[in-house]
């Protein structure tokens, strides 16, 4: 399937791994795909996000603020009676916004957030290379759905527009929360994107 992806879409899929690393998440979720597409504003999917004021930075902040640190971790904590959102809110009241998103030192070094994220990452290989971050089930489904969106439009490529449509079709709770935190809704993003695409063949 990956051979069908346009250059921009490939960069977005690869970028989703970087987004997960920057946020220090152990899995790539559908929300990371959106953040990565937002980083490609010259593409059709990225332009739709840009028109709604959605940038990669805003996306990351929304992911942080909605408590979407890692769905597997959040679910495990919920089973123990721990509300991750409440923990985040208390930490930010005590230590400032983004307190749980900082590296061990709480500051970014000369290399910035990316350097801090890579230093913090606990699963680095002995040679210091960054580890592969696996796709969560919903992100895999979103990419599969992007192929279905392209086929439904009778297009033989998968672009960032199809990735966004694939993410929106899933209506995954964490993605909906992120979009609402960004001041929009899945339906509004879908309508805007479709309005700027050529009619399906």
N, C-alpha and C positions, 0 to 999 in steps of 0.2 A: 504494500500500500504506500510506503514512504516514497516510492519513485513517482507517484502521482502529485506529490506536494510541490508547490511552486517554491522558488528560492526564498521568498518572504515567509512562506508558511514553514519551511524547514528551519529558518532562523528563529521563528517563534517557538517551535517545538523544542529546539535546543535551548532557547532563552528561558523556557519554563523551568528547566532544570536550574539555571542560574537564579531565577526568582526564588525557587524553593531553598537554594543554598543561602541566598542573602537573608531570608527570613528564618534560616536554620530549621527548616522543616524536613522531616525524614521521608516524606512522600511528596510527589508532585500532584497537586489537586487541579481541578478545573479552574479554580480561581488564579492559579499560577499561569495557566494558559492565557487567561484574559490579560494578566499583567504583562506577559511577554508580547502578546499581540499589540497592546497599547504602546509598546516600545517600537512598533513598526508603523508610525503614523502615515507613511507614504503608501501603505497597502490599503486595500479596501476595508478590511476588518479593523485595522488600526485607525483609519480615518473616521469610521463610525464611532469608535470610542472617543477619539479626539473631539469630534463635534459635540459630544455630550460632556466634554470637559474631563474625560478620564485619561489620566497620564499614568505611566508606570509608578511614579512616586505616590500619587493619590491612591492607586490600586493597592500598593504595599501597605499604606497607612490604613486603608479600609480593612484589609486582611488582618492587620494587627488589632485594630479597634473592635472588630467583631469577634475576637477571641479564636479565630481560625488558626491557631498555632499548628495543630496537627490533629486531624479528626480521630485518628487511632488513639492518640494520647488523651484527647479530650473525652472520648468515649470510655476509656479505661478509668479515668478519674471520676467521671459521672457514676460509674458502677460502684465506686467507693464513697459516693456522696459528696464529692468535691466539685464545685462549680468553677470551672476554669475562668469564666468571664468575671466572676466575683473576685477571684484571686488577682486577676490582672488589674481590675479597677482599684482594689486596695493597694496594690504595689505602686500603681501610677499616682495615687493620691499621696502616698508616702515618699516616693522617690522621683516622681516626674514622669511625663509621657514617654512611652517606649522603654520603661525601665526593664521589662522582661525581655526586650529585644536586643539589648546590648551584649557585648562580649564580656568576658570575665572582668576586665578592668573597668567596664562601663563607658569607655571612650573609644573612639576610632583613632587609630594611629595615623601616621603620615599617609599611609596608603588608603585611608578612608574606610567606609563600611564594608567593602568587599574584602579588604585585608583582615578586618576584625572578624568577619564571618568565617573566613577560611581558617584563622587561628583558633577560633572557638570550636569549629567542627570536630566532634569527638572521634570520628571514624576515618581520619586521614590515613593514607597508606604510609609505610615507613619512608618512602622516597619523598613524601610531602605532596603528592599529587592529590587532587580532589577526588572524592569517591563518586561513583555513579549514584544518583538519586532515583529510585524507582517511581514509576507512575502509579498513583492510586487507582483503584477500580473505576472511579467516576471519571478520571481524566482519560483512561483508556477508552471508556464508553463514549466520551465526548469526541475523541479522535475517530472512532469507528462511525459515530453519527455524522461527522464532517464528510466522510466518504458518501454516506447516504444522502446528505444534503446536496453534494455535488452531482450525484447520479440523478436525483430528483429534478435538478435544474438542467439535466442533459449536458453537463460540463465534464470534460475528461481530465480535469485537474482539480486539485484541492488547494485552495488559497486561504488566506487568513479570514476571508469572509465566511468560508465554510466552517473553519474552526470555531469562529464566534457563534455561528448558527448551531453548530453541534453542541457547544457548551450550553447555549440557551435552551435547546430542545430537552436536555436532561432535567432542567429545573431543579438542580441539586440545591439543598438548603444552604450550604455554605456560600455558593455562588450568588444565590438570591440575596442573602444577607449582605454580602460585599457590594452588590449592585445598589441595594437600598442605602447602604452607608455612603455610596458615591452619589446619591441623590437621583437615582433612576431606577427603573424596573426592567426585568427581562423583556416584557412586551414592548416597552418604549425603544429599547436598543434594537430589538428585532425589526420593528417597524421602520426605524431610521435606516438601518442597514439595507433592508429590502427595497426601500424607496430609492436608494442610490445604486442599486444593481440593475443590470439590463434584465428585461423580463425573461423568465425561464422559457426555454425553447419548447 
